[in-house]
Each structure stands twice: as C-alpha cells, then as structure tokens.
Amino acid sequence: LLADLQLDRLKQKLARRVLLWPGGQSSWLQELALAPGQPPLCRNLTAYLRDEAEFKDKLSPIAVSLNMTLAPAQRPGALGLLLYGDTLVQEQV
C-alpha cells in the first residue's frame, strides 16, 4: 500500500499550521509492504501545532487526510488489485 498523510490540507503548503516532527513537513508519503502471515504494520508519527504568532487563522478547522492506495504493479502486465471499503473517512473533533 502507498500511504499519503496530509496535515492541514485545506491550507497552502507554506501556510499550514500543523507539521510533523522531526523535519517540519506537512505531509508524509511511504510505501507499506503487507504480507500474509505477518503481524499488523503500525507507524507512529508526531505532529505539532506551530506557534500561534506564526499564523493568523485560528478559527478554521485543521483538516487531516490519510489516503491509502495500492502501490503500482512491479511487473509489466501484472493484474491490478482493487481496494474495497470506505475510501473517505472524515471526523471533526
């Protein structure tokens, strides 16, 4: 699977209020290799809110998205697979 995490995705890249630690990036992209019989795969990411003096918008919600897609086929001509289930989950806290 290809995992794509976007923090504060409704804002432009330079205006995003939430960043990942370390590195200060607002997005994370990684290929996750899953195999039958293997234990579940977990990733912990730490995010932080920028100092409120660094941005003006303090009232709009911070939208976070996680997109999971199948990684491109490694072999030419290989049959593609299809993900089944919810592809969009939204929660407001």
N, C-alpha and C positions, 0 to 999 in steps of 0.2 A: 504494500500500500504506500501511497505517497501522501504524507500528512502536511497540510499547509495551515498554519495558525496566523491569524491577522489580529493584532490588538488595536483598538480604537479605529477600526477600518473605515468609518464614515468621514474621517478627517484626512487631509492631505498628509503625505509622509512626514514632512518637516513640522507639522502642527500636532502630531499625535501626542497624547498626554500620558500614555502608558507604554513602558518599554521593558524589554527583557533584560535580566541581569545574568551574567555579565555581558557586556558588548553594546548595550543601549540600542538594540534593534527593535523595531515594532512588528517584525514578522519572523516566523520560524518555518523552515521547509526541510523535511527529512523523509527519506525512504525507510519504511519499516518492513523488515523481512519477517513474514509469518510462515511457520511450517507446522504441519500436522504433528501432534505429539509433543510439541514444545510448550513450555509454560507461557502464560499471558505476558505480553510485552507492555511495559509501563515506562513512561517518561515523566519526570518532574521538571517543570520549568518555573522559575521565579520571575515575577514581573513587579515593577514598582511604578508608582504614580510620580510624575515629575513635580517639582516644587511648584506650588500654585502661583508663585510670582512669575513663572516662565510661560504661562498661558492665560488668556482672557476668559475663555469659555469654561465656566464652572458648573453650568446647569444642564447641558445636554448630556444624554446618556453615553456611556462608553460601550460601543459595540465591539464584541469579540466574536470572531468566526473561526471555526475549525472545519476544513474541507478535507475529506478523505477520498482519494481516487485510486484506481488501480494504476500501478506503475506501467509504463509502456512495455510491450512484449519484448523479451530479449532476443527472440529468434524471428527472423523474417518469415512471414506467412503463418505464424502461430495464431491460433484462435484467441480472440479476446474474451475476457470474462466480464461479467456484469455484476455490479453491486446491487443488492436488493434491500430495500428498507427505507427508513427516513433519511433523506439527504439534507434536510434543513431543520435544525432544531434551534429555537430561539427561547431565551429566558431573560426576564428582566428582574433584577434584584435591587 
